[in-house]
Amino acid sequence: MTQTIKIPIRALNENMIRELQEKYPEGEISVELNQDHLKNPLSEKHFWEIIALLDWEKEEEDDAVLVPAVAYLEQGPVRHIFEFADILSEKLYTLDGLAFAKHIGEDAWALDRYFSVDNFLYARCCVVANGQEAYEAVLKDPSLMPKDLTFEALLYLPSTAYTRKTKAKYEYTPAFPIETYSNEQAWDVED
């Protein structure tokens, strides 16, 4: 007689495996992968679909631009909020470099001149908020950085979704640092 035991992979630990081995020494394990996107990790494709939900018809009020994306993200599992934050941090980290900072308009990086690290972070947010095509175009040609445009509100999308979903304080550190100058390799100043 075949018996099926369902245990989420995340619940497995050494003690549980040892217990199963002792209880079922001749047993076999198979893994069933559920293809439901709500149970799978948030993919990059899904990340960009959420970014595409930003409502630019409300561009005069940044928080209103976020509303559809926040509403969508808060309907999924909490881990998708964290995974969204991780992917966002990776995108912002990738854009953290001298080649991009030189092309943000009036506040662009220049030797021996004040450079606002916050403004540059918000300019990088603007690139991501403009979607996958804009992001990839800027990666290929940093001179395409939006000039004198920022979108700080994007930073608060994960925390807003989390707080609305859980009613708890958002205390998550994403996978990549997003502060300006974090991507040290991309800030090597040429001679």
Secondary structure, DSSP 8 states (H G I E B T S, - for coil): --------GGG--HHHHHHHHHH-TT----------TTTS---HHHHHHHHTT--GGGTTSHHHHHHHHHHHHHHS-HHHHHHHHHHHHHHHHHT-SHHHHTTSSTT---TTS---HHHHHHHHHHHHHT-HHHHHHHHH-GGGS-SS---GGGGGHHHHHHHHHHSS------SS--STT-SGGGG----
